[in-house]
Amino acid sequence: MAYSLHDVAVFLRYAGLVGWDELDVAESDIIEWHGGGPEVWPRRVCPNGWVGPGGPASLV
């Protein structure tokens, strides 16, 4: 799961998109954001009540 633009950039680099950073992720036409854009990372609440810094973004 990705909890920030940095996480998405790391996943994309592992997938072979060498050199991608957060700005590339935010401005890319190959990423389709659902429920917001690259700036939207809602807080996440786990079943045990712990609140994380952000929730996973839905992207295609």
C-alpha distance matrix in Angstrom:
0.0 3.8 6.5 9.3 11.3 11.6 8.0 8.6 12.0 11.2 9.4 12.5 14.8 13.8 14.5 17.9 18.0 19.7 20.3 17.7 17.0 15.7 19.0 18.6 15.2 16.9 20.1 19.1 20.6 18.4 15.4 16.1 14.6 14.9 15.8 16.6 16.3 14.6 16.2 14.8 12.0 13.3 13.5 11.7 14.1 13.5 16.3 18.2 18.6 16.6 15.4 12.6 12.9 10.7 8.5 5.9 8.4 9.7 10.9 13.1
3.8 0.0 3.8 5.7 7.5 8.2 5.1 5.8 9.3 9.3 8.3 11.0 13.4 13.3 14.2 17.1 16.4 18.0 18.0 15.1 13.9 12.2 15.5 15.5 12.1 13.6 16.9 16.4 18.4 16.7 13.6 14.5 12.8 13.8 14.5 14.5 13.7 11.5 13.0 12.0 9.5 11.6 12.4 11.6 14.7 14.9 18.2 19.9 19.6 17.2 15.4 12.1 11.3 9.0 7.7 5.2 6.8 9.1 10.0 12.7
6.5 3.8 0.0 3.8 7.2 8.1 6.3 8.0 11.0 11.3 11.4 14.0 15.9 16.3 17.5 20.1 19.1 20.3 19.7 16.7 14.6 12.3 15.5 16.4 13.3 13.8 17.5 17.8 20.1 18.9 15.6 16.2 13.7 14.5 14.2 13.8 13.2 10.9 11.3 10.1 6.9 8.9 9.3 9.1 12.5 13.5 17.1 18.4 17.5 14.9 12.5 9.1 7.7 5.5 5.5 5.0 7.1 10.4 12.0 15.3
9.3 5.7 3.8 0.0 3.8 5.2 5.3 6.7 8.8 10.1 11.1 12.8 14.6 15.8 17.0 19.1 17.4 18.3 17.1 14.0 11.5 8.8 11.9 13.3 10.4 10.7 14.5 15.2 17.9 17.3 14.2 15.2 13.0 14.5 14.5 13.0 11.5 8.5 8.8 9.0 6.8 10.0 11.1 12.0 15.6 17.0 20.7 21.9 20.7 17.9 15.2 11.7 9.2 7.4 8.4 7.7 8.1 11.4 12.1 15.3
11.3 7.5 7.2 3.8 0.0 3.8 5.4 5.1 6.2 8.7 9.9 10.6 12.4 14.4 15.3 16.8 14.6 15.5 14.1 10.7 8.2 5.3 8.3 9.5 6.8 7.3 11.0 11.8 14.8 14.4 11.7 13.4 11.8 14.2 14.9 13.0 10.5 6.9 8.2 9.7 8.9 12.6 14.3 15.5 19.2 20.6 24.2 25.5 24.4 21.7 18.9 15.5 12.8 10.9 11.5 10.1 9.2 11.9 11.4 14.2
11.6 8.2 8.1 5.2 3.8 0.0 3.8 5.5 5.1 6.2 8.7 9.9 10.6 12.5 14.2 15.5 13.7 13.8 12.3 9.6 6.9 5.4 9.2 10.3 8.5 10.1 13.3 13.8 17.1 16.4 14.2 16.5 15.2 17.7 18.5 16.7 14.3 10.6 11.6 13.1 11.8 15.2 16.2 17.0 20.4 21.3 25.0 25.9 25.1 22.0 19.6 15.9 13.4 12.4 13.4 12.1 12.1 14.7 14.2 16.6
8.0 5.1 6.3 5.3 5.4 3.8 0.0 3.8 5.4 5.1 6.3 8.7 9.9 10.7 12.5 14.5 13.5 14.2 13.7 11.1 9.5 8.6 12.3 12.5 10.0 12.0 15.2 15.0 17.8 16.3 13.9 15.9 14.8 16.8 17.8 16.8 14.9 11.7 13.2 13.7 11.7 14.7 15.4 15.4 18.6 19.0 22.4 23.6 23.2 20.3 18.3 14.6 12.9 11.5 11.7 9.8 10.5 12.9 12.6 14.9
8.6 5.8 8.0 6.7 5.1 5.5 3.8 0.0 3.8 5.4 5.1 6.2 8.6 9.9 10.5 12.6 11.2 12.8 12.6 9.4 8.7 7.8 10.8 10.1 7.1 9.7 12.5 11.7 14.2 12.6 10.2 12.5 11.9 14.4 16.0 15.1 12.9 10.0 12.4 13.1 11.9 15.1 16.7 16.7 20.1 20.7 23.9 25.6 25.2 22.7 20.5 17.0 15.3 13.2 12.5 9.9 9.3 10.9 9.6 11.6
12.0 9.3 11.0 8.8 6.2 5.1 5.4 3.8 0.0 3.8 5.5 5.1 6.2 8.7 9.7 10.7 8.7 9.5 8.9 5.8 5.3 5.8 8.8 7.8 6.2 9.4 11.7 10.9 14.0 12.7 11.3 14.3 14.2 17.2 19.0 17.5 14.8 11.5 13.8 15.4 14.6 18.1 19.7 20.0 23.5 24.0 27.4 28.8 28.3 25.6 23.4 19.8 17.7 16.0 15.9 13.5 12.9 14.4 12.6 14.0
11.2 9.3 11.3 10.1 8.7 6.2 5.1 5.4 3.8 0.0 3.8 5.4 5.1 6.3 8.6 10.0 9.3 9.4 9.5 7.8 7.7 8.9 12.3 11.4 10.0 13.2 15.5 14.5 17.4 15.6 14.3 17.2 17.1 19.7 21.4 20.4 18.0 14.7 16.8 17.9 16.4 19.6 20.5 20.3 23.4 23.4 26.7 27.8 27.8 24.9 23.2 19.5 17.9 16.7 16.6 14.2 14.5 16.0 14.7 16.0
9.4 8.3 11.4 11.1 9.9 8.7 6.3 5.1 5.5 3.8 0.0 3.8 5.5 5.1 6.3 8.9 8.9 10.4 11.6 9.6 10.4 11.2 14.2 12.6 10.5 13.9 16.0 14.3 16.6 14.0 12.7 15.4 15.7 18.0 20.1 19.7 17.6 14.9 17.5 18.1 16.6 19.5 20.5 19.9 22.8 22.6 25.5 27.1 27.3 24.8 23.3 19.8 18.7 16.9 16.0 13.1 13.2 14.0 12.4 13.2
12.5 11.0 14.0 12.8 10.6 9.9 8.7 6.2 5.1 5.4 3.8 0.0 3.8 5.4 4.8 6.4 5.5 7.8 9.2 7.1 9.0 10.4 12.6 10.2 8.7 12.4 13.8 11.6 13.7 11.2 10.7 14.0 15.0 17.9 20.5 19.7 17.2 14.6 17.6 18.7 18.0 21.2 22.8 22.5 25.7 25.7 28.7 30.4 30.5 28.0 26.3 22.8 21.3 19.3 18.4 15.2 14.5 14.8 12.4 12.5
14.8 13.4 15.9 14.6 12.4 10.6 9.9 8.6 6.2 5.1 5.5 3.8 0.0 3.8 5.3 5.1 4.6 5.0 6.8 6.2 8.5 11.1 13.3 11.1 10.7 14.5 15.6 13.8 16.3 14.1 14.1 17.5 18.6 21.5 23.9 22.9 20.2 17.2 19.9 21.4 20.5 23.7 25.0 24.8 27.9 27.8 30.9 32.3 32.4 29.7 28.0 24.4 22.8 21.3 20.9 18.0 17.7 18.4 16.1 16.3
13.8 13.3 16.3 15.8 14.4 12.5 10.7 9.9 8.7 6.3 5.1 5.4 3.8 0.0 3.8 5.4 7.2 7.9 10.3 10.0 12.0 14.2 16.8 14.7 13.7 17.4 18.8 16.8 18.9 16.1 15.9 19.0 20.0 22.5 24.9 24.4 22.2 19.4 22.1 23.0 21.6 24.6 25.5 24.7 27.5 26.9 29.6 31.0 31.6 29.0 27.8 24.3 23.3 21.8 21.0 18.1 18.3 18.7 16.8 16.7
14.5 14.2 17.5 17.0 15.3 14.2 12.5 10.5 9.7 8.6 6.3 4.8 5.3 3.8 0.0 3.8 6.0 8.3 11.3 10.6 13.2 15.1 17.2 14.4 13.3 17.0 18.0 15.3 16.7 13.6 13.9 17.0 18.5 21.1 23.9 23.7 21.5 19.2 22.3 23.1 22.1 25.0 26.4 25.6 28.4 27.9 30.5 32.3 32.9 30.6 29.3 25.9 24.9 23.0 21.7 18.3 18.0 17.7 15.2 14.4
17.9 17.1 20.1 19.1 16.8 15.5 14.5 12.6 10.7 10.0 8.9 6.4 5.1 5.4 3.8 0.0 3.8 5.5 9.1 9.4 12.7 15.4 16.9 13.9 13.8 17.6 17.9 15.2 16.8 14.1 15.1 18.6 20.5 23.5 26.3 25.7 23.1 20.6 23.7 25.1 24.4 27.6 29.1 28.6 31.6 31.3 34.0 35.7 36.2 33.7 32.2 28.7 27.4 25.6 24.6 21.4 20.7 20.6 17.8 16.8
18.0 16.4 19.1 17.4 14.6 13.7 13.5 11.2 8.7 9.3 8.9 5.5 4.6 7.2 6.0 3.8 0.0 3.8 6.4 6.1 9.7 12.4 13.4 10.3 10.7 14.4 14.4 11.9 13.9 11.7 12.9 16.6 18.5 21.8 24.6 23.5 20.6 18.0 21.1 22.8 22.6 26.0 27.9 27.8 31.1 31.2 34.2 35.9 36.0 33.4 31.5 28.0 26.2 24.3 23.6 20.6 19.4 19.5 16.5 15.9
19.7 18.0 20.3 18.3 15.5 13.8 14.2 12.8 9.5 9.4 10.4 7.8 5.0 7.9 8.3 5.5 3.8 0.0 3.8 5.7 9.1 12.6 13.6 11.0 12.2 15.8 15.9 14.1 16.6 15.0 16.0 19.8 21.3 24.7 27.2 25.8 22.7 19.7 22.4 24.5 24.1 27.6 29.2 29.3 32.6 32.7 35.8 37.1 37.2 34.3 32.5 28.8 26.9 25.5 25.2 22.5 21.7 22.2 19.5 19.3
20.3 18.0 19.7 17.1 14.1 12.3 13.7 12.6 8.9 9.5 11.6 9.2 6.8 10.3 11.3 9.1 6.4 3.8 0.0 3.8 6.5 10.2 10.9 9.0 11.0 14.1 14.2 13.3 16.4 15.5 16.2 19.9 21.1 24.6 26.8 24.9 21.6 18.4 20.6 23.1 22.9 26.6 28.2 28.8 32.2 32.6 36.0 37.2 36.8 33.8 31.7 28.0 25.7 24.5 24.8 22.4 21.5 22.5 20.0 20.3
17.7 15.1 16.7 14.0 10.7 9.6 11.1 9.4 5.8 7.8 9.6 7.1 6.2 10.0 10.6 9.4 6.1 5.7 3.8 0.0 3.8 7.1 8.0 5.7 7.2 10.4 10.9 10.0 13.3 12.6 12.8 16.4 17.3 20.9 23.0 21.1 17.8 14.6 17.0 19.4 19.4 23.2 25.0 25.7 29.2 29.9 33.2 34.6 34.1 31.3 29.0 25.3 22.9 21.4 21.5 19.1 17.9 19.0 16.4 17.0
17.0 13.9 14.6 11.5 8.2 6.9 9.5 8.7 5.3 7.7 10.4 9.0 8.5 12.0 13.2 12.7 9.7 9.1 6.5 3.8 0.0 3.8 5.5 5.3 6.5 8.9 10.3 10.6 14.3 14.1 13.5 16.7 16.8 20.2 21.7 19.5 16.2 12.7 14.4 17.1 17.0 20.8 22.4 23.5 27.1 28.0 31.6 32.8 31.9 29.0 26.5 22.8 20.1 18.9 19.6 17.7 16.6 18.3 16.4 17.8
15.7 12.2 12.3 8.8 5.3 5.4 8.6 7.8 5.8 8.9 11.2 10.4 11.1 14.2 15.1 15.4 12.4 12.6 10.2 7.1 3.8 0.0 3.8 5.5 5.1 6.2 8.7 9.9 13.6 13.9 12.4 15.0 14.4 17.5 18.7 16.2 12.9 9.2 10.7 13.4 13.6 17.4 19.3 20.7 24.4 25.7 29.4 30.6 29.4 26.6 23.8 20.3 17.4 15.9 16.8 15.3 14.0 16.0 14.5 16.6
19.0 15.5 15.5 11.9 8.3 9.2 12.3 10.8 8.8 12.3 14.2 12.6 13.3 16.8 17.2 16.9 13.4 13.6 10.9 8.0 5.5 3.8 0.0 3.8 5.4 5.1 6.1 8.3 12.0 13.2 12.3 14.9 14.7 18.1 19.3 16.4 12.8 9.6 11.0 14.4 15.5 19.3 21.6 23.4 27.1 28.8 32.4 33.7 32.4 29.7 26.6 23.3 20.2 18.6 19.4 17.9 16.0 17.7 15.8 17.5
18.6 15.5 16.4 13.3 9.5 10.3 12.5 10.1 7.8 11.4 12.6 10.2 11.1 14.7 14.4 13.9 10.3 11.0 9.0 5.7 5.3 5.5 3.8 0.0 3.8 5.6 5.3 5.7 9.5 10.2 10.1 13.2 13.9 17.6 19.6 17.1 13.5 10.7 13.1 16.0 17.0 20.8 23.3 24.6 28.3 29.7 33.1 34.8 33.7 31.1 28.3 24.9 22.2 20.2 20.4 18.3 16.1 17.1 14.6 15.5
15.2 12.1 13.3 10.4 6.8 8.5 10.0 7.1 6.2 10.0 10.5 8.7 10.7 13.7 13.3 13.8 10.7 12.2 11.0 7.2 6.5 5.1 5.4 3.8 0.0 3.8 5.6 5.3 8.8 8.8 7.4 10.4 10.6 14.2 16.2 14.0 10.7 7.8 10.7 13.0 13.9 17.6 20.1 21.2 24.9 26.2 29.6 31.4 30.4 28.0 25.3 22.0 19.4 17.1 16.9 14.6 12.4 13.3 10.9 12.3
16.9 13.6 13.8 10.7 7.3 10.1 12.0 9.7 9.4 13.2 13.9 12.4 14.5 17.4 17.0 17.6 14.4 15.8 14.1 10.4 8.9 6.2 5.1 5.6 3.8 0.0 3.8 5.9 8.9 10.2 8.4 10.2 9.7 13.2 14.6 11.8 8.1 5.4 7.9 10.8 12.5 16.2 19.1 20.8 24.6 26.4 29.8 31.6 30.2 27.9 24.8 21.8 18.9 16.6 16.7 14.9 12.2 13.5 11.5 13.4
20.1 16.9 17.5 14.5 11.0 13.3 15.2 12.5 11.7 15.5 16.0 13.8 15.6 18.8 18.0 17.9 14.4 15.9 14.2 10.9 10.3 8.7 6.1 5.3 5.6 3.8 0.0 3.8 6.6 9.1 8.6 10.6 11.2 14.8 16.6 13.8 10.2 8.5 11.0 13.9 16.1 19.6 22.7 24.4 28.2 30.0 33.3 35.3 33.9 31.7 28.6 25.6 22.7 20.3 20.3 18.3 15.3 15.9 13.4 14.4
19.1 16.4 17.8 15.2 11.8 13.8 15.0 11.7 10.9 14.5 14.3 11.6 13.8 16.8 15.3 15.2 11.9 14.1 13.3 10.0 10.6 9.9 8.3 5.7 5.3 5.9 3.8 0.0 3.8 5.4 5.9 8.7 10.4 14.2 16.8 14.7 11.3 10.0 13.2 15.5 17.2 20.7 23.7 24.9 28.6 30.1 33.2 35.4 34.4 32.3 29.4 26.4 23.9 21.2 20.6 18.0 15.1 14.9 11.8 12.0
20.6 18.4 20.1 17.9 14.8 17.1 17.8 14.2 14.0 17.4 16.6 13.7 16.3 18.9 16.7 16.8 13.9 16.6 16.4 13.3 14.3 13.6 12.0 9.5 8.8 8.9 6.6 3.8 0.0 3.8 5.5 7.4 10.1 13.6 16.5 14.9 12.1 11.9 15.2 17.0 19.0 22.1 25.4 26.5 30.0 31.5 34.3 36.8 35.9 34.1 31.3 28.5 26.3 23.3 22.2 19.4 16.2 15.1 11.8 11.0
18.4 16.7 18.9 17.3 14.4 16.4 16.3 12.6 12.7 15.6 14.0 11.2 14.1 16.1 13.6 14.1 11.7 15.0 15.5 12.6 14.1 13.9 13.2 10.2 8.8 10.2 9.1 5.4 3.8 0.0 3.8 6.6 9.8 13.2 16.6 15.6 13.2 12.7 16.4 17.6 19.0 22.0 25.0 25.5 29.0 30.0 32.7 35.3 34.7 33.0 30.5 27.6 25.8 22.7 21.2 18.0 15.1 13.7 9.9 8.5
15.4 13.6 15.6 14.2 11.7 14.2 13.9 10.2 11.3 14.3 12.7 10.7 14.1 15.9 13.9 15.1 12.9 16.0 16.2 12.8 13.5 12.4 12.3 10.1 7.4 8.4 8.6 5.9 5.5 3.8 0.0 3.8 6.3 9.8 13.0 12.2 9.9 9.5 13.3 14.1 15.3 18.2 21.3 21.8 25.2 26.4 29.1 31.7 31.0 29.4 26.8 24.0 22.3 19.1 17.5 14.4 11.3 10.0 6.5 6.1
16.1 14.5 16.2 15.2 13.4 16.5 15.9 12.5 14.3 17.2 15.4 14.0 17.5 19.0 17.0 18.6 16.6 19.8 19.9 16.4 16.7 15.0 14.9 13.2 10.4 10.2 10.6 8.7 7.4 6.6 3.8 0.0 3.8 6.7 10.2 9.9 8.5 9.5 13.0 13.1 14.7 17.1 20.4 20.9 24.2 25.6 28.1 30.9 30.1 28.8 26.2 23.8 22.3 18.8 16.8 14.0 10.5 8.5 5.4 5.2
14.6 12.8 13.7 13.0 11.8 15.2 14.8 11.9 14.2 17.1 15.7 15.0 18.6 20.0 18.5 20.5 18.5 21.3 21.1 17.3 16.8 14.4 14.7 13.9 10.6 9.7 11.2 10.4 10.1 9.8 6.3 3.8 0.0 3.8 6.7 6.3 5.5 7.1 10.1 9.5 11.2 13.4 16.8 17.6 20.9 22.6 25.2 28.0 26.9 25.7 22.9 20.7 19.2 15.6 13.7 11.3 7.6 6.2 4.7 6.8
14.9 13.8 14.5 14.5 14.2 17.7 16.8 14.4 17.2 19.7 18.0 17.9 21.5 22.5 21.1 23.5 21.8 24.7 24.6 20.9 20.2 17.5 18.1 17.6 14.2 13.2 14.8 14.2 13.6 13.2 9.8 6.7 3.8 0.0 3.8 5.5 7.0 9.5 11.6 9.8 11.2 12.3 15.7 16.3 19.2 21.0 23.2 26.3 25.1 24.4 21.7 20.1 19.0 15.3 12.9 10.9 7.5 5.4 6.0 8.1
15.8 14.5 14.2 14.5 14.9 18.5 17.8 16.0 19.0 21.4 20.1 20.5 23.9 24.9 23.9 26.3 24.6 27.2 26.8 23.0 21.7 18.7 19.3 19.6 16.2 14.6 16.6 16.8 16.5 16.6 13.0 10.2 6.7 3.8 0.0 3.8 7.0 9.9 10.8 8.0 9.6 9.8 13.3 14.2 17.1 19.4 21.6 24.5 22.9 22.4 19.6 18.4 17.3 13.7 11.6 10.7 7.8 7.0 9.0 11.7
16.6 14.5 13.8 13.0 13.0 16.7 16.8 15.1 17.5 20.4 19.7 19.7 22.9 24.4 23.7 25.7 23.5 25.8 24.9 21.1 19.5 16.2 16.4 17.1 14.0 11.8 13.8 14.7 14.9 15.6 12.2 9.9 6.3 5.5 3.8 0.0 3.8 7.0 7.5 5.5 8.3 9.5 13.3 15.1 18.3 20.9 23.6 26.1 24.2 23.3 20.0 18.5 16.7 13.3 12.1 11.5 8.2 8.7 9.7 12.7
16.3 13.7 13.2 11.5 10.5 14.3 14.9 12.9 14.8 18.0 17.6 17.2 20.2 22.2 21.5 23.1 20.6 22.7 21.6 17.8 16.2 12.9 12.8 13.5 10.7 8.1 10.2 11.3 12.1 13.2 9.9 8.5 5.5 7.0 7.0 3.8 0.0 3.8 5.4 5.5 8.6 11.1 14.7 16.6 20.2 22.6 25.6 27.9 26.1 24.7 21.4 19.2 17.0 13.8 13.1 12.0 8.6 9.4 9.2 12.0
14.6 11.5 10.9 8.5 6.9 10.6 11.7 10.0 11.5 14.7 14.9 14.6 17.2 19.4 19.2 20.6 18.0 19.7 18.4 14.6 12.7 9.2 9.6 10.7 7.8 5.4 8.5 10.0 11.9 12.7 9.5 9.5 7.1 9.5 9.9 7.0 3.8 0.0 3.8 5.6 7.7 11.1 14.3 16.2 19.9 22.1 25.4 27.4 25.7 23.8 20.5 17.9 15.3 12.4 12.3 11.1 8.2 9.9 9.4 12.4
16.2 13.0 11.3 8.8 8.2 11.6 13.2 12.4 13.8 16.8 17.5 17.6 19.9 22.1 22.3 23.7 21.1 22.4 20.6 17.0 14.4 10.7 11.0 13.1 10.7 7.9 11.0 13.2 15.2 16.4 13.3 13.0 10.1 11.6 10.8 7.5 5.4 3.8 0.0 3.8 6.5 9.6 12.6 15.2 18.9 21.5 24.9 26.6 24.5 22.5 19.0 16.6 13.6 11.2 12.1 12.0 9.7 12.2 12.6 15.9
14.8 12.0 10.1 9.0 9.7 13.1 13.7 13.1 15.4 17.9 18.1 18.7 21.4 23.0 23.1 25.1 22.8 24.5 23.1 19.4 17.1 13.4 14.4 16.0 13.0 10.8 13.9 15.5 17.0 17.6 14.1 13.1 9.5 9.8 8.0 5.5 5.5 5.6 3.8 0.0 3.8 6.2 9.6 12.2 15.7 18.5 21.7 23.6 21.5 19.9 16.4 14.4 11.9 9.0 9.2 9.6 7.6 10.1 11.6 15.2
12.0 9.5 6.9 6.8 8.9 11.8 11.7 11.9 14.6 16.4 16.6 18.0 20.5 21.6 22.1 24.4 22.6 24.1 22.9 19.4 17.0 13.6 15.5 17.0 13.9 12.5 16.1 17.2 19.0 19.0 15.3 14.7 11.2 11.2 9.6 8.3 8.6 7.7 6.5 3.8 0.0 3.8 6.6 8.8 12.5 15.1 18.5 20.2 18.2 16.4 13.0 10.7 8.5 5.3 5.8 6.9 6.3 9.7 11.8 15.6
13.3 11.6 8.9 10.0 12.6 15.2 14.7 15.1 18.1 19.6 19.5 21.2 23.7 24.6 25.0 27.6 26.0 27.6 26.6 23.2 20.8 17.4 19.3 20.8 17.6 16.2 19.6 20.7 22.1 22.0 18.2 17.1 13.4 12.3 9.8 9.5 11.1 11.1 9.6 6.2 3.8 0.0 3.8 6.3 9.7 12.8 15.9 17.7 15.4 14.1 10.6 9.4 8.0 5.0 5.2 7.7 8.0 11.0 13.9 17.6
13.5 12.4 9.3 11.1 14.3 16.2 15.4 16.7 19.7 20.5 20.5 22.8 25.0 25.5 26.4 29.1 27.9 29.2 28.2 25.0 22.4 19.3 21.6 23.3 20.1 19.1 22.7 23.7 25.4 25.0 21.3 20.4 16.8 15.7 13.3 13.3 14.7 14.3 12.6 9.6 6.6 3.8 0.0 3.8 6.8 10.0 13.3 14.5 12.0 10.5 6.9 6.1 5.6 4.0 5.2 8.9 10.5 13.6 16.7 20.3
11.7 11.6 9.1 12.0 15.5 17.0 15.4 16.7 20.0 20.3 19.9 22.5 24.8 24.7 25.6 28.6 27.8 29.3 28.8 25.7 23.5 20.7 23.4 24.6 21.2 20.8 24.4 24.9 26.5 25.5 21.8 20.9 17.6 16.3 14.2 15.1 16.6 16.2 15.2 12.2 8.8 6.3 3.8 0.0 3.8 6.5 9.9 11.5 9.6 8.3 5.6 5.1 6.7 5.2 4.4 7.9 10.5 13.2 16.5 19.9
14.1 14.7 12.5 15.6 19.2 20.4 18.6 20.1 23.5 23.4 22.8 25.7 27.9 27.5 28.4 31.6 31.1 32.6 32.2 29.2 27.1 24.4 27.1 28.3 24.9 24.6 28.2 28.6 30.0 29.0 25.2 24.2 20.9 19.2 17.1 18.3 20.2 19.9 18.9 15.7 12.5 9.7 6.8 3.8 0.0 3.8 6.7 8.1 6.0 5.8 4.5 6.3 9.2 8.7 8.0 11.1 13.9 16.1 19.6 22.8
13.5 14.9 13.5 17.0 20.6 21.3 19.0 20.7 24.0 23.4 22.6 25.7 27.8 26.9 27.9 31.3 31.2 32.7 32.6 29.9 28.0 25.7 28.8 29.7 26.2 26.4 30.0 30.1 31.5 30.0 26.4 25.6 22.6 21.0 19.4 20.9 22.6 22.1 21.5 18.5 15.1 12.8 10.0 6.5 3.8 0.0 3.8 5.4 5.4 5.3 6.3 7.6 11.2 10.9 9.8 12.1 15.4 17.2 20.6 23.4
16.3 18.2 17.1 20.7 24.2 25.0 22.4 23.9 27.4 26.7 25.5 28.7 30.9 29.6 30.5 34.0 34.2 35.8 36.0 33.2 31.6 29.4 32.4 33.1 29.6 29.8 33.3 33.2 34.3 32.7 29.1 28.1 25.2 23.2 21.6 23.6 25.6 25.4 24.9 21.7 18.5 15.9 13.3 9.9 6.7 3.8 0.0 3.8 5.4 7.4 9.4 11.3 14.9 14.6 13.2 15.1 18.3 19.6 23.1 25.6
18.2 19.9 18.4 21.9 25.5 25.9 23.6 25.6 28.8 27.8 27.1 30.4 32.3 31.0 32.3 35.7 35.9 37.1 37.2 34.6 32.8 30.6 33.7 34.8 31.4 31.6 35.3 35.4 36.8 35.3 31.7 30.9 28.0 26.3 24.5 26.1 27.9 27.4 26.6 23.6 20.2 17.7 14.5 11.5 8.1 5.4 3.8 0.0 3.8 5.7 9.0 11.3 15.1 15.7 15.1 17.4 20.8 22.5 25.9 28.6
18.6 19.6 17.5 20.7 24.4 25.1 23.2 25.2 28.3 27.8 27.3 30.5 32.4 31.6 32.9 36.2 36.0 37.2 36.8 34.1 31.9 29.4 32.4 33.7 30.4 30.2 33.9 34.4 35.9 34.7 31.0 30.1 26.9 25.1 22.9 24.2 26.1 25.7 24.5 21.5 18.2 15.4 12.0 9.6 6.0 5.4 5.4 3.8 0.0 3.8 6.3 9.5 13.0 13.9 13.8 16.7 19.8 21.9 25.4 28.4
16.6 17.2 14.9 17.9 21.7 22.0 20.3 22.7 25.6 24.9 24.8 28.0 29.7 29.0 30.6 33.7 33.4 34.3 33.8 31.3 29.0 26.6 29.7 31.1 28.0 27.9 31.7 32.3 34.1 33.0 29.4 28.8 25.7 24.4 22.4 23.3 24.7 23.8 22.5 19.9 16.4 14.1 10.5 8.3 5.8 5.3 7.4 5.7 3.8 0.0 3.8 6.4 10.0 11.5 12.1 15.1 18.4 20.9 24.1 27.3
15.4 15.4 12.5 15.2 18.9 19.6 18.3 20.5 23.4 23.2 23.3 26.3 28.0 27.8 29.3 32.2 31.5 32.5 31.7 29.0 26.5 23.8 26.6 28.3 25.3 24.8 28.6 29.4 31.3 30.5 26.8 26.2 22.9 21.7 19.6 20.0 21.4 20.5 19.0 16.4 13.0 10.6 6.9 5.6 4.5 6.3 9.4 9.0 6.3 3.8 0.0 3.8 6.8 8.3 9.4 12.9 15.8 18.6 21.8 25.2
12.6 12.1 9.1 11.7 15.5 15.9 14.6 17.0 19.8 19.5 19.8 22.8 24.4 24.3 25.9 28.7 28.0 28.8 28.0 25.3 22.8 20.3 23.3 24.9 22.0 21.8 25.6 26.4 28.5 27.6 24.0 23.8 20.7 20.1 18.4 18.5 19.2 17.9 16.6 14.4 10.7 9.4 6.1 5.1 6.3 7.6 11.3 11.3 9.5 6.4 3.8 0.0 3.8 5.5 7.3 10.4 13.5 16.6 19.4 22.8
12.9 11.3 7.7 9.2 12.8 13.4 12.9 15.3 17.7 17.9 18.7 21.3 22.8 23.3 24.9 27.4 26.2 26.9 25.7 22.9 20.1 17.4 20.2 22.2 19.4 18.9 22.7 23.9 26.3 25.8 22.3 22.3 19.2 19.0 17.3 16.7 17.0 15.3 13.6 11.9 8.5 8.0 5.6 6.7 9.2 11.2 14.9 15.1 13.0 10.0 6.8 3.8 0.0 3.8 7.2 10.2 12.5 16.0 18.5 22.0
10.7 9.0 5.5 7.4 10.9 12.4 11.5 13.2 16.0 16.7 16.9 19.3 21.3 21.8 23.0 25.6 24.3 25.5 24.5 21.4 18.9 15.9 18.6 20.2 17.1 16.6 20.3 21.2 23.3 22.7 19.1 18.8 15.6 15.3 13.7 13.3 13.8 12.4 11.2 9.0 5.3 5.0 4.0 5.2 8.7 10.9 14.6 15.7 13.9 11.5 8.3 5.5 3.8 0.0 3.7 6.8 8.8 12.3 14.9 18.5
8.5 7.7 5.5 8.4 11.5 13.4 11.7 12.5 15.9 16.6 16.0 18.4 20.9 21.0 21.7 24.6 23.6 25.2 24.8 21.5 19.6 16.8 19.4 20.4 16.9 16.7 20.3 20.6 22.2 21.2 17.5 16.8 13.7 12.9 11.6 12.1 13.1 12.3 12.1 9.2 5.8 5.2 5.2 4.4 8.0 9.8 13.2 15.1 13.8 12.1 9.4 7.3 7.2 3.7 0.0 3.8 6.4 9.4 12.4 15.9
5.9 5.2 5.0 7.7 10.1 12.1 9.8 9.9 13.5 14.2 13.1 15.2 18.0 18.1 18.3 21.4 20.6 22.5 22.4 19.1 17.7 15.3 17.9 18.3 14.6 14.9 18.3 18.0 19.4 18.0 14.4 14.0 11.3 10.9 10.7 11.5 12.0 11.1 12.0 9.6 6.9 7.7 8.9 7.9 11.1 12.1 15.1 17.4 16.7 15.1 12.9 10.4 10.2 6.8 3.8 0.0 3.8 6.4 9.1 12.4
8.4 6.8 7.1 8.1 9.2 12.1 10.5 9.3 12.9 14.5 13.2 14.5 17.7 18.3 18.0 20.7 19.4 21.7 21.5 17.9 16.6 14.0 16.0 16.1 12.4 12.2 15.3 15.1 16.2 15.1 11.3 10.5 7.6 7.5 7.8 8.2 8.6 8.2 9.7 7.6 6.3 8.0 10.5 10.5 13.9 15.4 18.3 20.8 19.8 18.4 15.8 13.5 12.5 8.8 6.4 3.8 0.0 3.7 6.2 9.9
9.7 9.1 10.4 11.4 11.9 14.7 12.9 10.9 14.4 16.0 14.0 14.8 18.4 18.7 17.7 20.6 19.5 22.2 22.5 19.0 18.3 16.0 17.7 17.1 13.3 13.5 15.9 14.9 15.1 13.7 10.0 8.5 6.2 5.4 7.0 8.7 9.4 9.9 12.2 10.1 9.7 11.0 13.6 13.2 16.1 17.2 19.6 22.5 21.9 20.9 18.6 16.6 16.0 12.3 9.4 6.4 3.7 0.0 3.8 6.9
10.9 10.0 12.0 12.1 11.4 14.2 12.6 9.6 12.6 14.7 12.4 12.4 16.1 16.8 15.2 17.8 16.5 19.5 20.0 16.4 16.4 14.5 15.8 14.6 10.9 11.5 13.4 11.8 11.8 9.9 6.5 5.4 4.7 6.0 9.0 9.7 9.2 9.4 12.6 11.6 11.8 13.9 16.7 16.5 19.6 20.6 23.1 25.9 25.4 24.1 21.8 19.4 18.5 14.9 12.4 9.1 6.2 3.8 0.0 3.8
13.1 12.7 15.3 15.3 14.2 16.6 14.9 11.6 14.0 16.0 13.2 12.5 16.3 16.7 14.4 16.8 15.9 19.3 20.3 17.0 17.8 16.6 17.5 15.5 12.3 13.4 14.4 12.0 11.0 8.5 6.1 5.2 6.8 8.1 11.7 12.7 12.0 12.4 15.9 15.2 15.6 17.6 20.3 19.9 22.8 23.4 25.6 28.6 28.4 27.3 25.2 22.8 22.0 18.5 15.9 12.4 9.9 6.9 3.8 0.0
